[in-house]
Amino acid sequence: MAQQTSDDAYKRPLKEVLADVQKKYGVTIKYADSMVANKWVAYADWRYRTDVETTLDNILKPLDLKVKKDKEKVYKLSAYEYYRWAVEDGWAELDRIASQYSNLAEWEQRKAQLKPCILEALELSHLPEAPKGKPIITPVRKFTGYTVENIAIEILPGVYINGSLYKPALYKGKIPVILNPDGHWDKQRYRPDCQYRCAALARMGAMAFSYDLFAWGESTLQFDNADHRRSLAMTIQVLGSIRILDYLLSLKDADTSRVGITGGSGAGSHTVLMTAIDDRIKVSAPVVAISSYFYGGCPCESGMPVHACAGRTDNVEIAAMAAPRPQLLVTDGGDWTDKMPEHDFPYLQKMYSWYGKRGDVTNVHLPAEKHDFGINKRTAVYRFMAKYLGLNIQAVQDIKGNIDESAITIEKEQALYVFGDHGEHLPGDAIKGFDTLVKEFNQAIGK
């Protein structure tokens, strides 16, 4: 092989460089051949240092690649994750952000910059006109202490968002409204943990609406699941939540002064975003979602340039935009929320204290738990919503005061469909395909 010189940037094939690194440092690097094919490392030999991790960082960063440590001396090659920062980098960025304001007046000025910028980044500064069609509603199903009906709401011409509305079996007057967007867990809206949560909130006295993410669940009758990982998914999901709230708050039994939202994982990011931009939401409970060193691993959380607003922001500052409205953050030791009590939560407490509401932001941290919406996380949400929305927590407690979900019926997935077991009831005007959606959306916003 010809000798390499500065004329050709001392370049070597990435596969060859990785083989050399493994031999030189006595490590194993796992990767698929497709990840290294046709990739070259410029000035390869100049990137070596005394330790393997610095060497690999120097080699891989220009190629938008990185390694994750599997175990001692074993690494796995992966794509660069723009949304996942080192803890110390995330903390430093939040500190930089927070240094721009030192009192309530300065914070309110900052918030006044952020909100319109976020809406502009989402291309929702001027909301598209709402379609005139009425929601499609299935017959009510009756259970112990609550009812369920499935609803599809047209959010753009021919574009539907689908969900299930849980309500108390018996009630008088106006009742609270709680949005329940569902995260990235497989079949989330149909999963037992989601059905438990929404049914329990209904038994406690609220109407709880559980709904699909874009290109998820029944939305895949119109769009491929792969479309969920397109940047516009973030915008469509926000528009969907706005339309759902429009519909629910138009109901004669909805109490517009008691409106909440809770979601886990990607839906937790969505919970924070919706609370920041929609003042109709009075209480929020993002679950296993928020930290200063994680921006959301899906384009539906970070695909639009929201985080570029006002000289850059992060999800913790966006969560602070809820203040002084009550907010619960449920975190655990098994994901990127693992260090919430150490740095990010004190920042939120400070922001709430400027309103004299330090106690209205709370953190239930479960260090022994992992990334899910399990019973302890649901319990925290039930108690929080009962406290701030005036719900009856005793409706889901046993005689010892423990949360008891045993009276709730877990339905089969098909029972929660709006459009039939095989999509046979999907309206004839329903559009299909992402390209058609883009055209419809651009036309709706006058783009």
Secondary structure, DSSP 8 states (H G I E B T S, - for coil): -----GGGTT-EEHHHHHHHHHHHHT-EEE--HHHHTT-EETTGGGG--SSHHHHHHHHHGGGTEEEEEEETTEEEEEE--TTB--HHHHHHHHHHHHTT--SHHHHHHHHHHHHHHHHHHTT-SS---------EE---EEETTEEEEEEEEEEETTEEEEEEEEEESS--S-EEEEEEE--SSTTGGGSHHHHHHHHHHHHTT-EEEEE--TTSGGGGGTS-GGGGGSTHHHHHHHHHHHHHHHHHHHSTTEEEEEEEEEEETHHHHHHHHHHHH-TT--EEEEES--BTTB--SSHHHHSSGGGGGGG---HHHHHHTTTTS-EEEEEESSSTTTTTTTTHHHHHHHHHHTTT-GGGEEEEEETT--SS--HHHHHHHHHHHHHHHT--GGGGB-TTS-B--TT-----GGGG-SS-TTSTTS-TT---SHHHHHHHHHHHTT-
